[in-house]
Amino acid sequence: MQTIKKNIVLVIFAMLAIASIVFAILFSNTPYNETNYYNLNDKWHIEINGDSYDDVSLKEFLFPVLNKGDIFRMSCRISTDSLIENPIFLAYTVHSDIQMYYNGELLYEYGQDLYDSAKLLGYGYHFIHLPDNYADAEIELFMRVSEDDAFSSIQIPQISNSSTVFRDFIIRNRVPLAVNMFLIVFGILLLFISIIFCFYNKRFFRLVCIGAFSLGIGCWSVCNYDLISFFSYDLQMKAYIEFAALYISPLFVFLYFWNDSFVTRSKIVKNIYLILLTAQAVFVATAFILQLTNTVHFPAVLKIQHLLLLFLCLGFISLTLFDIIKRQLQNKTLVLGMASLIAIGLFDMIQYSVMKYMVATGEANFTSNLCVGALLFVLAQLVDFYTEITDILLKGAKAQMLEQIAYVDSLTGIANRRQCEIIWDELDKNPKNYGIFSFDLNNLKITNDTNGHPAGDFLLSTFANILSSVFGKFGTVGRFGGDEFLVILPNLDGLDITELTNQLEQEIDLANRNNPELNLSTAYGFCSHNEYPSYDARIIYRLADELMYQHKVSLKAEEINQ
């Protein structure tokens, strides 16, 4: 069963790795044709809340950040002699509705109903089809901002060939697309497998955390790169997925470190961990309630999430430095994975702030590299979990070996004296209709003296195997040492002792016929607890032992008479 599970996991990893590599190769050499694009960067007329700007170059145009209720207009005349076939106009909006006029006529609109009802609009690309002969056309865009701290620059609109725009978009983003699809597919598969395994062992909850984090960051990054445009143009849905994934994913990072931070650490670390975990959980719950009630939208609380993530980073860095100083750093791979995630995350937060407030982002909107850090972190988590499980299995195997040494007779593989005495103690705690056999193996000394100790060991093992075959399914077969054996039958109900002893003698006769030099013989005695209900198991065994000696004496008398 374990082999099957291991093979399934290996197959899944292999399939995902191969799919990612093949995907990257397929698009690595696909040509990207710049002639399929026409950038509308220059000669814009812009109005912001009544303030006018002429002859604007969007690549360099930076203005004070716009807030909820601000009005933004921009217009220009297309001046080109080279027309692109199947023209489509690409406009990018951030938390605002949009109306596009073509030669004074309304050509496209989005989000007016959402804006009027004060709902989340989202952000992303608008794909607007143009007439084939768009040269010298007048373009006007009208936007109303729906969120505070929305944007301070405009991405340059483009005219593209609608038949190649998505292909070219894939070419430009083939690496993040491959990484994110890996994170999403891997997260779904790992969640499915680990949730099933959790029913058998709670340790697999850490795999659930890995899968959920991988899925969450993958979904967030797909939205951040606008790759979700391949599946849906719904900017509101994109915003819901992106912010929900961004806010929920850190919870699974916290939960993954539950054992490391809460169980095995000092009281101070436990308290800090609980505070951060509680703060993140409360933040997520509050953000969702405010969004669902349309009171405060997800983007409005993004700075709080950044602050919480900063505290998480500081806590991890402090704890790692403490472990390094104390020379008790163990999970080096996990530390490296988390360090890469933190480094890329901090860089992204700085880059996001710089691009939003300090530089014009006309040529490209902000895209995070966090998916790369997330991939490294997920791989590090898997290595950490594998190491943990391996250590547990090794400790379990060692404990099992020590238990076998402590409770199993090394020669015959049956219970030793210590194990039998433990069973006696259990019987005394809850006495039932149990019985005990005492056996003495005859001819052991003669066999050792005549044929050597290997022959004696074979005699002992053969007798132990016969006892196990006859009595093993009904109770415990043990060896007290030397040539002394016993059988403990915890419940005599439905057992026929005479039939069992007859079967034993038949098995002994069969063994002697198959191996005439074996000379196997035994004396035995049996006593049940029902005969002496006031006696404990040790006295019951002693009585069975006395009956065994009586049987031994009678066997010797028979030999003399013969």
C-alpha positions in Angstrom: 0.0 0.0 0.0 2.8 2.4 0.9 4.6 1.6 -2.4 1.4 2.3 -4.3 1.0 5.7 -2.6 4.7 6.6 -3.1 4.4 5.7 -6.8 1.3 7.8 -7.3 3.0 10.8 -5.8 6.1 10.3 -8.0 3.9 10.0 -11.1 2.1 13.2 -10.3 5.3 15.1 -9.7 6.8 13.7 -12.9 3.7 14.6 -14.9 3.7 18.2 -13.6 7.4 18.7 -14.2 7.2 17.3 -17.7 4.1 19.4 -18.5 5.8 22.6 -17.3 9.0 21.9 -19.3 7.0 21.0 -22.4 4.9 24.1 -22.1 8.0 26.3 -21.8 9.7 24.7 -24.7 6.7 24.9 -27.0 6.7 28.7 -26.7 10.4 29.4 -26.2 11.1 29.8 -29.9 7.8 31.2 -31.0 8.4 34.5 -32.7 7.0 37.7 -31.2 6.0 40.1 -33.9 6.3 43.7 -32.8 4.6 44.9 -36.0 1.3 43.6 -34.7 1.2 46.4 -32.1 0.8 50.1 -32.3 1.4 52.1 -29.1 -0.7 55.2 -28.5 1.9 57.0 -26.3 2.0 60.5 -27.5 -0.1 63.6 -28.1 -2.8 62.9 -25.5 -5.1 65.5 -24.1 -5.9 64.7 -20.5 -8.3 66.1 -18.0 -8.1 65.2 -14.3 -10.9 66.7 -12.2 -11.1 69.7 -14.6 -7.3 70.2 -14.8 -6.1 70.0 -18.4 -2.8 68.6 -19.8 -1.9 68.9 -23.5 0.5 67.0 -25.7 1.0 64.3 -23.0 3.4 61.4 -23.4 1.9 58.6 -21.2 5.3 57.0 -20.7 6.4 60.0 -18.7 3.1 61.3 -17.3 2.9 61.1 -13.5 0.1 62.8 -11.5 -1.1 62.8 -7.9 -2.7 59.5 -7.0 -6.4 59.5 -7.7 -9.0 58.7 -5.1 -12.7 57.6 -5.1 -14.9 60.0 -7.1 -12.1 61.5 -9.2 -12.8 61.9 -12.9 -10.2 61.1 -15.6 -10.6 61.9 -19.3 -8.0 61.3 -22.1 -8.3 61.7 -25.8 -6.1 61.6 -28.9 -6.2 61.2 -32.6 -4.8 58.1 -34.2 -2.1 59.1 -36.8 -0.7 56.1 -38.6 -0.4 55.0 -42.2 0.2 51.4 -41.3 -3.0 49.7 -40.3 -3.1 46.5 -38.3 -5.4 43.7 -39.5 -8.2 42.7 -37.2 -7.6 45.7 -34.9 -8.4 45.5 -31.2 -7.8 48.3 -28.7 -6.2 47.4 -25.4 -7.0 49.7 -22.5 -6.0 49.1 -18.9 -8.0 50.4 -16.0 -7.5 50.4 -12.3 -10.5 50.5 -10.0 -12.6 52.6 -12.3 -15.3 52.3 -14.9 -14.7 53.2 -18.5 -16.4 54.6 -21.5 -14.7 54.6 -24.9 -15.8 57.0 -27.7 -14.8 56.4 -31.3 -15.2 59.5 -33.4 -17.7 60.8 -30.9 -19.8 57.7 -30.7 -19.9 55.3 -27.7 -18.0 52.2 -28.7 -17.5 50.4 -25.4 -18.4 50.8 -21.7 -17.7 48.8 -18.5 -18.6 49.1 -14.9 -21.2 52.0 -14.8 -23.7 49.9 -12.9 -21.0 48.7 -10.5 -19.8 52.2 -9.9 -23.3 53.6 -9.3 -23.9 50.9 -6.7 -20.5 51.5 -5.1 -19.3 48.0 -5.8 -15.8 46.6 -6.5 -14.9 47.1 -10.1 -11.5 45.5 -10.3 -8.7 46.2 -12.7 -7.2 44.8 -15.9 -7.3 44.8 -19.6 -10.3 45.8 -21.8 -10.3 44.2 -25.3 -12.2 46.6 -27.6 -12.7 45.8 -31.3 -12.1 48.7 -33.7 -13.3 49.2 -37.2 -10.8 48.1 -39.9 -10.1 51.6 -41.1 -9.3 53.3 -37.8 -6.6 55.7 -39.2 -7.1 59.3 -38.2 -9.9 58.3 -35.8 -10.6 60.3 -32.6 -10.3 58.2 -29.4 -11.7 59.4 -26.0 -11.6 57.5 -22.8 -13.7 58.6 -19.8 -13.1 57.0 -16.3 -14.5 57.4 -12.9 -12.4 56.2 -10.0 -14.1 53.9 -7.5 -11.4 53.4 -4.8 -9.1 55.5 -2.9 -5.3 55.4 -3.6 -6.1 54.0 -7.1 -3.4 55.0 -9.6 -1.0 57.8 -10.5 -0.1 56.9 -14.1 -1.8 55.3 -17.1 -0.6 52.3 -19.0 -0.1 53.1 -22.7 -3.1 51.9 -24.8 -2.3 49.6 -27.7 -3.9 48.6 -31.0 -3.1 45.0 -31.8 -4.1 42.2 -34.1 -6.9 40.3 -32.3 -5.9 37.0 -33.9 -2.4 37.1 -32.4 -2.8 39.2 -29.2 -3.3 36.2 -26.9 -0.6 34.2 -28.5 1.9 37.1 -28.1 0.7 37.6 -24.5 1.5 33.9 -23.8 5.0 34.3 -25.4 5.8 37.3 -23.2 4.5 35.6 -20.0 5.4 31.9 -20.7 7.6 31.6 -17.7 5.2 33.0 -15.1 2.3 31.1 -16.8 4.2 27.8 -16.5 5.2 28.5 -12.9 1.7 29.5 -11.9 -0.1 26.7 -13.7 2.3 24.3 -11.9 1.5 25.9 -8.5 -2.3 25.7 -9.2 -2.4 22.1 -10.5 0.1 20.9 -7.9 -1.9 22.6 -5.2 -5.2 21.1 -6.2 -3.7 17.6 -6.5 -1.8 17.9 -3.2 -4.9 19.2 -1.4 -7.0 16.3 -2.7 -4.4 13.7 -1.7 -3.4 15.2 1.7 -7.0 15.7 2.8 -7.7 12.0 2.3 -4.5 11.1 4.2 -5.4 13.5 7.0 -8.2 11.1 8.0 -5.6 8.5 8.8 -2.8 10.7 10.2 -3.1 14.3 11.3 0.5 14.9 10.4 -0.6 15.2 6.8 -2.3 18.5 7.7 1.1 20.1 6.9 0.7 18.8 3.3 -2.8 20.4 3.3 -1.1 23.7 4.2 1.4 23.3 1.4 -1.3 22.5 -1.2 -3.5 25.4 -0.1 -0.7 27.9 -0.1 0.5 26.7 -3.5 -3.1 27.0 -4.9 -3.6 30.4 -3.3 -0.4 32.0 -4.5 -0.9 30.5 -8.0 -4.4 32.0 -8.3 -3.2 35.3 -7.0 -0.2 35.5 -9.4 -2.4 34.4 -12.4 -4.6 37.4 -11.7 -1.6 39.7 -11.0 -0.1 38.9 -14.4 -3.6 39.2 -16.0 -3.2 35.7 -17.2 -6.8 35.0 -16.1 -7.8 36.9 -19.2 -7.4 33.7 -21.0 -10.4 32.3 -19.1 -12.6 35.3 -18.2 -12.8 39.0 -19.0 -14.7 39.6 -15.7 -12.5 42.2 -13.9 -14.6 42.1 -10.8 -14.2 38.3 -10.5 -10.5 38.7 -11.1 -10.3 41.2 -8.2 -12.2 38.9 -5.9 -9.9 35.9 -6.7 -6.7 38.0 -6.4 -7.4 39.7 -3.1 -9.0 36.7 -1.5 -6.1 34.5 -2.5 -3.6 37.1 -1.3 -5.3 37.5 2.1 -6.0 33.8 2.8 -2.7 32.3 1.6 -0.6 33.6 4.6 -2.9 31.8 7.0 -1.6 28.5 5.6 2.0 29.6 6.1 1.2 30.3 9.8 -0.6 27.0 10.2 2.3 25.1 8.6 4.6 26.4 11.3 2.1 25.5 14.1 4.2 22.6 15.5 7.5 24.5 15.1 6.3 27.7 16.6 3.7 26.7 19.1 4.6 23.2 20.4 8.3 23.1 20.5 9.2 26.7 21.3 9.3 28.9 24.4 6.3 30.7 25.9 7.3 34.0 24.3 7.5 32.5 20.8 4.2 30.8 21.4 2.5 34.1 22.4 4.0 36.0 19.4 2.9 33.2 17.1 -0.6 33.2 18.4 -0.8 37.0 18.2 0.3 37.0 14.5 -1.9 34.0 13.6 -4.9 35.6 15.4 -4.3 39.0 13.7 -4.1 37.4 10.3 -7.3 35.3 10.9 -9.2 38.4 12.2 -8.0 40.5 9.3 -9.2 37.9 6.8 -12.5 37.5 8.4 -13.0 41.3 8.7 -11.9 42.0 5.2 -14.4 39.4 3.8 -17.3 40.6 5.9 -16.6 44.2 4.9 -16.4 43.2 1.2 -19.5 41.0 1.3 -21.5 43.7 2.9 -20.1 46.2 0.4 -18.9 48.4 3.3 -15.2 48.5 2.6 -13.6 46.8 -0.5 -10.6 44.5 -0.6 -8.2 47.1 -2.0 -8.8 49.5 0.8 -7.2 47.1 3.4 -4.2 46.1 1.3 -1.9 48.2 3.3 -2.9 46.3 6.5 -2.1 43.1 4.8 1.3 44.4 3.8 1.9 45.4 7.4 0.9 42.0 8.8 3.2 40.3 6.2 6.0 42.6 7.3 5.6 41.5 10.9 5.6 37.9 9.8 8.8 38.5 7.9 10.4 40.2 11.0 9.3 37.4 13.2 10.7 34.7 11.0 14.0 36.6 10.6 14.3 37.1 14.4 13.6 33.4 15.1 16.1 32.3 12.5 18.8 34.5 13.8 18.1 33.2 17.4 18.4 29.6 16.1 21.7 30.5 14.4 23.1 32.1 17.5 22.0 29.1 19.7 23.3 26.7 17.0 20.0 24.9 16.9 19.0 25.6 13.3 17.6 22.4 11.9 15.4 23.1 8.9 18.0 24.7 6.7 16.2 24.0 3.4 12.9 25.4 4.8 14.8 28.5 6.0 16.3 29.1 2.5 12.9 28.6 0.9 11.2 31.1 3.3 14.1 33.5 2.9 13.7 33.5 -0.8 9.9 34.1 -0.4 10.5 36.9 2.0 13.2 38.5 -0.1 11.1 38.5 -3.3 8.0 39.6 -1.3 9.8 42.6 0.3 11.2 43.5 -3.1 7.8 43.3 -4.7 6.2 45.5 -2.0 8.9 48.2 -2.5 8.6 47.9 -6.3 4.8 48.2 -6.0 5.0 51.4 -4.0 7.7 52.9 -6.2 5.7 52.2 -9.4 2.5 53.4 -7.9 3.6 56.6 -6.4 7.0 57.6 -7.8 7.4 56.6 -11.5 5.1 56.6 -14.5 4.2 53.0 -15.5 3.1 53.7 -19.0 4.9 50.7 -20.6 3.8 48.1 -18.2 1.7 47.6 -15.1 3.1 46.1 -11.9 3.6 42.4 -12.0 5.0 40.5 -9.0 7.7 37.9 -9.0 6.3 36.3 -5.9 5.3 33.1 -7.8 9.0 32.2 -8.2 9.6 32.7 -4.4 6.4 30.7 -3.7 7.6 27.9 -5.9 10.9 27.7 -4.1 9.1 27.9 -0.7 6.7 25.1 -1.7 9.6 22.9 -2.8 11.4 23.7 0.5 8.2 22.8 2.5 8.0 19.5 0.7 11.6 18.7 1.5 11.0 19.7 5.1 7.9 17.6 5.4 9.7 14.6 3.7 12.6 15.0 6.2 10.1 15.1 9.1 8.2 12.0 8.0 11.5 10.2 7.3 12.7 11.0 10.9 9.4 9.8 12.3 9.5 6.6 10.3 13.1 6.0 11.4 12.2 6.6 15.0 9.2 4.3 14.6 11.4 1.6 13.1 13.9 2.0 15.9 11.2 1.8 18.5 9.7 -1.2 16.8 13.1 -2.9 16.8 13.7 -2.1 20.4 10.2 -3.4 21.3 10.9 -6.6 19.4 14.2 -7.0 21.2 12.4 -6.4 24.5 9.3 -8.5 24.0 10.1 -11.1 21.3 12.3 -14.2 21.7 15.2 -13.8 19.3 15.5 -17.4 18.3 11.9 -18.5 17.7 10.2 -15.1 17.0 7.4 -15.7 19.6 6.7 -13.8 22.7 9.3 -13.9 25.5 8.9 -14.1 29.2 8.5 -10.3 29.7 5.7 -10.1 27.1 3.9 -13.0 28.7 4.0 -11.4 32.1 2.5 -8.2 30.6 -0.3 -10.2 29.2 -0.9 -11.8 32.6 -1.1 -8.4 34.2 -3.7 -7.4 31.6 -5.7 -10.6 32.3 -5.7 -9.9 36.1 -7.1 -6.4 35.5 -10.1 -7.8 33.6 -10.3 -11.5 34.3 -12.3 -13.6 31.9 -12.6 -17.3 31.1 -9.0 -17.7 30.1 -6.6 -20.6 30.2 -2.8 -21.2 30.2 -0.8 -24.1 28.8 2.6 -25.0 30.1 4.9 -27.0 27.8 8.3 -28.6 28.3 10.2 -29.6 25.2 11.7 -33.1 25.6 15.1 -34.2 24.3 16.6 -30.7 24.0 19.7 -31.6 26.0 20.2 -34.8 24.2 19.9 -33.1 20.8 22.4 -30.4 21.8 24.9 -33.0 23.2 24.5 -35.4 20.3 24.0 -33.2 17.2 25.2 -29.8 18.4 23.4 -26.5 19.3 22.3 -25.7 15.7 20.2 -28.9 15.8 18.9 -27.9 19.2 18.0 -24.5 17.8 16.2 -26.1 14.9 14.3 -28.3 17.4 13.2 -25.2 19.4 12.2 -23.3 16.3 10.2 -26.2 14.9 8.3 -26.6 18.1 7.6 -22.9 18.3 6.2 -23.0 14.7 4.0 -25.9 15.6 2.6 -24.2 18.7 2.0 -21.0 16.6 0.1 -23.0 13.9 -2.1 -24.7 16.4 -2.7 -22.0 19.0 -1.5 -18.7 17.4 -4.9 -17.7 16.1 -6.5 -18.2 19.6 -3.9 -16.6 21.8 -0.3 -15.8 22.6 2.5 -18.4 22.1 5.6 -17.7 24.2 8.9 -19.1 25.4 10.0 -18.7 29.0 13.5 -19.7 28.2 15.4 -22.9 27.6 12.9 -25.7 26.8 10.0 -24.0 28.6 7.0 -22.8 26.4 3.5 -21.6 27.2 0.3 -20.6 25.5 -2.1 -18.0 26.9 -5.7 -18.3 25.6 -7.5 -15.1 26.7 -11.0 -16.5 26.0 -11.9 -20.2 26.1 -15.5 -19.7 25.0 -16.1 -21.9 22.0 -12.7 -23.6 22.2 -12.2 -27.4 22.6 -9.0 -28.0 24.5 -9.0 -31.7 23.8 -9.3 -31.1 20.1 -6.5 -28.6 20.2 -4.1 -30.9 22.1 -5.0 -33.7 19.6 -4.2 -31.4 16.7 -0.9 -30.5 18.5 0.1 -34.2 18.8 -0.8 -34.8 15.1 1.4 -31.9 14.1 4.3 -33.3 16.2 3.9 -36.8 14.7 3.9 -35.3 11.2 7.1 -33.3 11.9 8.8 -36.4 13.2 7.8 -38.4 10.1 9.1 -35.7 7.8 12.3 -35.5 9.8 13.1 -38.7 11.7 16.2 -37.2 13.3 14.1 -34.4 14.9 12.9 -36.6 17.8 10.3 -34.0 18.8 8.3 -34.6 22.0 6.6 -32.5 24.7 4.9 -32.7 28.0 2.2 -30.2 28.8 -0.3 -29.1 31.4 -3.4 -26.9 31.2 -5.3 -24.9 33.7 -8.2 -22.5 33.3 -9.2 -19.4 35.4 -12.7 -20.7 35.8 -11.3 -23.6 37.8 -9.7 -21.2 40.3 -11.5 -17.9 39.9 -9.8 -16.4 43.0 -6.2 -17.0 41.6 -4.3 -14.6 39.5 -2.6 -15.5 36.2 0.7 -16.3 37.7 -0.8 -19.0 40.0 -2.9 -20.3 37.1 0.4 -20.8 35.1 2.1 -22.4 38.1 -0.8 -24.9 38.4 -0.6 -25.6 34.7 3.2 -26.1 35.2 2.6 -28.6 37.9 0.2 -30.5 35.6 2.9 -30.4 33.0 5.4 -32.1 35.3 2.8 -34.8 36.2 2.4 -35.4 32.4 6.2 -35.5 32.1 6.5 -38.1 34.8 3.8 -40.2 33.2 5.6 -40.0 29.8 8.9 -41.3 31.4 7.0 -44.1 33.1 5.6 -45.2 29.7 9.1 -45.2 28.2 10.4 -47.4 31.0 7.5 -49.8 30.6 8.1 -50.0 26.9 
